[in-house]
Every structure is written in structure tokens, then in C-alpha cells.
Amino acid sequence: MAVAGAALVAAPSVAAHDFWIEPSTFHPAGGATVSVGLRVGEHFIGDSVPRRRDIIETFIVRQSGRDESVTGIEGADPAGFLHADGGDTAIIAYRSRPTFVETPAAKFEDYLRREGLDGILAIRKARGKTGAPGLEYFARYAKSLLTGRQASGAVTRPVGLELEIVPDADPTVRVGPFRGRILYCGQPLHGALVVAMPQTNPQARLTARTDQHGTFALTLTGGIWLIKSVHMVEAGWFSRADWQSLWASLTFEAPGVSQAAVRSAS
């Protein structure tokens, strides 16, 4: 694995922070330029993450059936720019390269509890590793949806990220429960904790666990949402780390009842 981001290694707590895409608008007009910010933080409040080619593995926008690179200036914030065609709902997808981090035992145990990684806690306890620091490679897998003139079936299909949140229907047009799947390497992930936070009140978190089919449901109101999930697996035999963690997120704006009515009539 590539080891990148020395600044992150120097600040282990960053590994336990959420990561998401924050576009300049979730409702771009056709032909508009959208700036794409990357954020790291907690409770839907984050710091800017500048563009770094040594960290980025994939950074694309999928719209009108084609993929295009999200371009940008090295070291700059926002991390990228795209031209919205305004047709159907566009999907921005980001994949980072893995980064190594060592976290003190107490912080690592707290992070595992907070992210619902009960299985990893149990393994560490069974191996007598509760007091040992956490050694992991972590990677980010973020998506964001930009509302278009019409819904997109592509939203309900995987982009191909190792850990991915996939809606069952386009949430930028649908009012009501959000239903989706968590996929790990393309397969349903059972027992994953899913957390949803509204931007207006991030403390009002909604949570669910995926079933045996990797599916979950959350009742969302209108507004901007961050949905996230974390998965952790054991690292390979020759890795310097004990674990590999994968962080998935999805941001979008869910319509209110009046917004959905207007869009369905247009």
C-alpha cells in the first residue's frame, strides 16, 4: 500500500473523523461550474482538505451516462471543479489512497465504539490487545449527488468504490424514507452501522444497522444530509498495520414536499 499524508500520520485523531464532499451547490443550473470541496471533521462540521495528487485515487463526476474527471489545482481548496450539464442527477465520486496511522489505545478503542465496530473490539479483547495502539491503513470513499432536472437511475447503481452507500431510489426527488445498501467490494455488508446527520442539526443523528442483504432504511426530512458508514477488516500478513478501515459517505439535498411536487410537475 502507498503511504501518504505525513501530516495525517502526525495527527492520529484525524483517522477517526468523518470525510465528505461539499459542493458549492446541490442544485446547479445546466452549464454551471460547481466547485467541489472535500471536508474532514465531525458532526457535519469540517476543515477543508486541499487537492493532493498523492492522496487521490479517483475523483470523477458521472452525469448523462458518462464519467468525467473532476479537475483542480494541486494544493488548492476547493479540491476540484466540474461543469454540470443540468440533465439528470449527477454523482460525484472520490476514492483516496490508503494512509497509515497509529492511534493510542484509549482513543482507538473509543473510535471503534463510536463507529459501531463491535466485532473489532471483541477481537482485540480476545487477543489481549485492548491496551495496544491501533495500527491501521484508512481510506476514504465519498459520494455526493447534484440535483438535475430529472431523476437518474445511475444513482441506484454502484460506482465501484470498495465501500459504497447505494440508494434504492434517487433521494434528490423522493420524499420519505431513505432506503439503500452498503456494499463492500461489491457485496452486501451485513451489520454495518449507518449514521445520517442533517446539516441544520447534526446532533439529531439517525442510525440503523444493515440486514443480511446489506440494506437499511432511515426516515429523512427535507434538507442537506450526510450519510456515513465505517467498515474495518484485518490487514494482510505483511502489512505494517493490523487493520484496514474504509470510510464511506454520501451527501445530497433531500427535497421538501413542495420541492418534490414542483420537480415532478416540471
LOKE-110202 format. One line per 8 residues: their letters; for each residue x, y, z of C-alpha. Coordinates in steps of 0.02 Angstrom, whole numbers, plus 50000, padded with zeros to 5 digits. Layout:
<recs>
A = X,Y,Z | ...
</recs>
This chain:
<recs>
MAVAGAAL = 50000,50000,50000 | 50054,50176,49968 | 50088,50275,50124 | 50035,50455,50102 | 49990,50606,50204 | 50129,50632,50331 | 50026,50770,50410 | 49888,50646,50446
VAAPSVAA = 50008,50523,50525 | 50063,50661,50642 | 49882,50685,50696 | 49809,50512,50730 | 49638,50577,50782 | 49605,50626,50601 | 49584,50442,50562 | 49427,50441,50668
HDFWIEPS = 49349,50593,50584 | 49216,50592,50451 | 49255,50638,50272 | 49131,50703,50145 | 49107,50801,49984 | 49033,50975,49998 | 48990,51054,49829 | 48960,51241,49811
TFHPAGGA = 48780,51199,49767 | 48672,51043,49765 | 48561,51122,49630 | 48672,51178,49486 | 48596,51252,49330 | 48643,51175,49163 | 48814,51234,49110 | 48859,51300,49283
TVSVGLRV = 49031,51274,49359 | 49023,51188,49527 | 49167,51195,49650 | 49190,51032,49744 | 49257,51044,49921 | 49323,50900,50023 | 49293,50907,50210 | 49357,50813,50362
GEHFIGDS = 49284,50836,50534 | 49142,50781,50647 | 48957,50819,50668 | 48948,50884,50488 | 49070,51025,50532 | 49238,51006,50448 | 49400,51080,50389 | 49444,51099,50207
VPRRRDII = 49552,50963,50128 | 49657,51033,49984 | 49685,50936,49824 | 49832,50816,49835 | 49878,50702,49691 | 49971,50583,49806 | 49810,50552,49904 | 49679,50548,49765
ETFIVRQS = 49648,50382,49679 | 49483,50427,49594 | 49391,50594,49579 | 49252,50592,49448 | 49078,50654,49408 | 48953,50538,49323 | 48816,50627,49227 | 48714,50589,49071
GRDESVTG = 48789,50415,49062 | 48972,50464,49057 | 49114,50488,49181 | 49224,50643,49181 | 49372,50689,49292 | 49345,50821,49425 | 49491,50936,49385 | 49578,51056,49502
IEGADPAG = 49736,51142,49557 | 49863,51048,49662 | 49861,51106,49843 | 49707,51213,49819 | 49539,51221,49905 | 49412,51187,49837 | 49488,51024,49781 | 49403,51020,49612
FLHADGGD = 49284,51094,49485 | 49156,51021,49366 | 49034,51081,49235 | 48857,51024,49273 | 48750,50981,49122 | 48591,51002,49225 | 48509,50847,49148 | 48484,50703,49267
TAIIAYRS = 48554,50688,49443 | 48745,50692,49439 | 48856,50584,49550 | 49024,50645,49614 | 49136,50503,49675 | 49301,50511,49768 | 49421,50373,49819 | 49579,50403,49919
RPTFVETP = 49737,50301,49929 | 49764,50213,50096 | 49855,50308,50233 | 49941,50230,50382 | 49905,50295,50556 | 49947,50239,50733 | 49820,50287,50867 | 49844,50273,51057
AAKFEDYL = 49748,50127,51132 | 49616,50226,51226 | 49575,50336,51075 | 49570,50186,50960 | 49451,50091,51074 | 49339,50245,51087 | 49340,50265,50898 | 49289,50082,50875
RREGLDGI = 49144,50103,50996 | 49087,50266,50916 | 49085,50192,50741 | 48993,50035,50796 | 49140,49918,50760 | 49094,49797,50897 | 49171,49648,50809 | 49343,49730,50807
LAIRKARG = 49328,49774,50991 | 49289,49591,51029 | 49438,49528,50927 | 49558,49648,51014 | 49493,49593,51183 | 49507,49408,51141 | 49687,49434,51084 | 49735,49536,51237
KTGAPGLE = 49762,49691,51129 | 49644,49811,51217 | 49791,49911,51283 | 49888,49909,51119 | 49887,50056,50998 | 49782,50043,50842 | 49885,50017,50685 | 49783,50042,50528
YFARYAKS = 49776,50096,50349 | 49621,50201,50317 | 49543,50253,50152 | 49400,50369,50107 | 49258,50331,49987 | 49143,50481,49966 | 48998,50520,49850 | 48886,50671,49826
LLTGRQAS = 48728,50696,49722 | 48689,50852,49622 | 48505,50879,49584 | 48462,50889,49399 | 48304,50917,49301 | 48258,50734,49318 | 48299,50582,49423 | 48441,50466,49374
GAVTRPVG = 48439,50277,49377 | 48629,50283,49392 | 48608,50341,49572 | 48542,50168,49617 | 48691,50078,49541 | 48865,50060,49618 | 49004,50174,49556 | 49131,50040,49603
LELEIVPD = 49204,50103,49767 | 49269,49973,49889 | 49144,50033,50020 | 48991,50118,49950 | 48821,50184,50001 | 48698,50149,49861 | 48520,50222,49869 | 48373,50116,49811
ADPTVRVG = 48296,50271,49731 | 48357,50444,49688 | 48344,50537,49856 | 48353,50708,49774 | 48174,50686,49710 | 48095,50565,49831 | 48007,50621,49990 | 48000,50490,50127
PFRGRILY = 48111,50353,50197 | 48286,50337,50126 | 48319,50156,50082 | 48488,50096,50024 | 48626,49967,50030 | 48803,49961,50097 | 48918,49866,49980 | 49093,49805,50023
CGQPLHGA = 49191,49754,49869 | 49026,49745,49776 | 48943,49628,49902 | 48809,49667,50033 | 48883,49710,50202 | 48787,49640,50350 | 48783,49726,50520 | 48861,49892,50468
LVVAMPQT = 48813,50044,50569 | 48739,50181,50459 | 48727,50359,50526 | 48633,50505,50447 | 48654,50686,50500 | 48555,50838,50441 | 48661,50991,50410 | 48541,51102,50506
NPQARLTA = 48557,50997,50665 | 48697,50867,50655 | 48667,50812,50834 | 48497,50743,50781 | 48579,50586,50714 | 48481,50442,50641 | 48557,50268,50647 | 48522,50096,50576
RTDQHGTF = 48610,49929,50552 | 48612,49841,50386 | 48523,49674,50372 | 48588,49515,50292 | 48558,49593,50120 | 48659,49748,50165 | 48502,49854,50163 | 48444,49990,50283
ALTLTGGI = 48309,50122,50297 | 48307,50296,50376 | 48167,50424,50382 | 48238,50588,50319 | 48160,50760,50309 | 48199,50890,50176 | 48371,50970,50180 | 48555,50930,50160
WLIKSVHM = 48609,50763,50233 | 48770,50668,50266 | 48754,50479,50275 | 48907,50381,50328 | 48968,50208,50372 | 49135,50133,50426 | 49198,49957,50397 | 49358,49877,50462
VEAGWFSR = 49446,49716,50413 | 49610,49635,50460 | 49763,49690,50363 | 49868,49568,50264 | 50008,49464,50339 | 50149,49575,50278 | 50065,49741,50317 | 50137,49859,50447
ADWQSLWA = 49958,49883,50508 | 49839,49766,50600 | 49683,49837,50518 | 49614,49917,50362 | 49471,50039,50387 | 49357,50100,50249 | 49253,50259,50269 | 49104,50287,50156
SLTFEAPG = 48996,50443,50146 | 48856,50513,50041 | 48795,50694,50037 | 48641,50761,49950 | 48493,50876,49973 | 48327,50789,50003 | 48177,50889,49940 | 48035,50951,50048
VSQAAVRS = 47858,50902,49998 | 47832,51063,49899 | 48000,51045,49809 | 47962,50866,49758 | 47791,50919,49690 | 47867,51059,49586 | 48002,50945,49514 | 47881,50804,49471
AS = 47771,50928,49380 | 47914,51004,49279
</recs>
